[in-house]
Amino acid sequence: MICGIDEAGRGPIVGPLVMAGVSVTEDKIETLKEMGIKDSKLIPPARREELFDEIIAFVDSYNIIEISASEIDEYQDKGINLNQMEARVAAKIINKLKPSKVYVDSPEPANGGAKFGIMINEFLNVQPEMIAEHGADTKYVVAGAASILAKVSRDREVARIVKEIGAEIGSGYPHDPRCKSYLEENFRGPIHKYLRKCWSTYKRLNEAENQMDLTKF
């Protein structure tokens, strides 16, 4: 079995980081290519939604793991950074899918991502051939398929959050004008539980609020 792993939502302040893995037999690789699967960022949202269902129906197995904002904060509080966290979650996916070969999109461009592969290996109880590369989702179709599952899963969760709070927040990234504008006025509101409080953006908002409180005395 050949597996691909990728993530979505590494940088946003709002919502989860999602990691996904798909596993197929080698004879299905060409069909994945014929389906038009590639890096999720290169596919329009409506088509991503369609491919999500097509991929799940076609692959031999898959695994999707959401790491909530509060869980990300907990990892950070323990001194576990994002790369280390992703390595642990990637290992969980590999241990479940048990592939003979795995292509992982590495967040680390250094050394072609090899360091990330070494980090993953520390948490494996299986021993597949490991190819960890920065940009794997653009080079290997199984990693591209995983990127689609991760991206659509995160997009759906953000849409659910938007519906719950009753306000538009854009992509949830700190640099998104809609997200930035909303958080400046409402970060203590219903969205608060979905914020990554270890992010510098949150800390700045918190400090600004504290300074505002001090001026009242």
PyMOL commands that set and color helices and strands:
alter all, ss='L'
color gray80, all
select helices_A, chain A and resi 26-34+40-42+45-58+69-77+82-97+110-121+136-139+141-165+177-186+190-194+200-214
alter helices_A, ss='H'
color red, helices_A
select strands_A, chain A and resi 2-8+17-24+61-67+101-105+129-133
alter strands_A, ss='S'
color yellow, strands_A
deselect
rebuild
show_as cartoon
